[in-house]
Structures are given as structure tokens and as C-alpha cells.
């Protein structure tokens, strides 16, 4: 995906990405498709958490450690 997110757009994407996953989920999905969507959801959660930490003006050592865990 080649799109540069800035400011409010990246914030909205990171906090609403699960609606995209829900939008492409179907009741009769194959197991492999469901797994791919779960991986996408997990990585999206990591991205959201990392963006939240990276966009701070001040950051504590505990938050830096947390950033290491989500990346």
C-alpha cells in the first residue's frame, strides 16, 4: 500500500482498522482466510500501539520497552 498517512488520518486508521477486518469477514470463511485476517488484526494492533508511543513528545523507559515488544 503506497499511501502516506499524516496526523488525523493515521490516527483514525489505526483506531478503526478492525472495522476493515470485520468488513471482509464472512461466516463461511475458510480456515486459512480466517488466519490471515487474524494476523492482519494482530499486526494492526501492534501498529496502533507503536504509533501511539512514537507520536509522544515524552516517553518513559517502560513505554520504550513496550515499544520493543510491539514491533
C-alpha positions as CSV (number, residue, x, y, z in Angstrom):
1,X,0.0,0.0,0.0
2,X,1.5,3.3,-1.0
3,X,-0.2,6.0,0.9
4,X,1.3,8.4,3.3
5,X,-0.7,8.8,6.5
6,X,-0.3,12.0,8.4
7,X,-1.9,13.4,11.6
8,X,-5.6,12.7,12.0
9,X,-5.7,10.2,9.1
10,X,-3.2,7.8,10.6
11,X,-4.9,8.2,14.0
12,X,-8.3,7.2,12.5
13,X,-6.9,4.4,10.5
14,X,-5.0,2.9,13.5
15,X,-8.0,3.1,15.7
16,X,-10.6,1.9,13.2
17,X,-8.7,-0.8,11.3
18,X,-10.7,-3.6,12.9
19,X,-13.8,-2.4,11.0
20,X,-11.9,-3.2,7.8
21,X,-11.2,-6.8,9.1
22,X,-14.9,-7.1,10.1
23,X,-15.9,-5.9,6.7
24,X,-14.1,-8.7,4.9
25,X,-15.0,-11.4,7.3
26,X,-17.7,-13.9,6.3
27,X,-19.3,-16.7,8.3
28,X,-18.3,-19.4,5.8
29,X,-14.6,-18.3,5.5
30,X,-12.0,-21.0,5.1
31,X,-9.6,-21.5,8.0
32,X,-6.7,-20.1,6.0
33,X,-8.6,-16.9,5.2
34,X,-9.6,-16.5,8.9
35,X,-6.0,-17.0,10.0
36,X,-4.8,-14.3,7.5
37,X,-7.4,-11.9,8.9
38,X,-6.4,-12.6,12.5
39,X,-2.8,-12.0,11.6
40,X,-3.8,-8.7,9.9
41,X,-5.7,-7.7,13.0
42,X,-2.8,-8.6,15.3
43,X,-0.3,-6.6,13.3
44,X,-2.8,-3.7,13.1
45,X,-3.0,-3.7,16.9
46,X,0.8,-3.7,17.1
47,X,0.9,-0.8,14.6
48,X,-1.6,1.2,16.5
49,X,0.3,0.7,19.8
50,X,3.6,1.6,18.1
51,X,2.2,4.8,16.5
52,X,0.7,5.8,19.8
53,X,4.1,5.5,21.5
54,X,6.1,7.0,18.7
55,X,4.0,10.1,18.4
56,X,4.5,11.2,22.0
57,X,6.7,14.2,23.0
58,X,8.0,12.5,26.1
59,X,8.3,8.8,26.6
60,X,9.3,6.7,29.7
61,X,11.6,3.8,29.8
62,X,8.7,1.5,30.4
63,X,7.0,2.8,27.2
64,X,10.2,2.3,25.3
65,X,10.3,-1.4,26.5
66,X,6.6,-1.7,25.4
67,X,7.5,-0.4,22.0
68,X,10.2,-3.1,21.7
69,X,7.5,-5.7,22.5
70,X,5.0,-4.5,19.8
71,X,7.5,-4.1,17.0
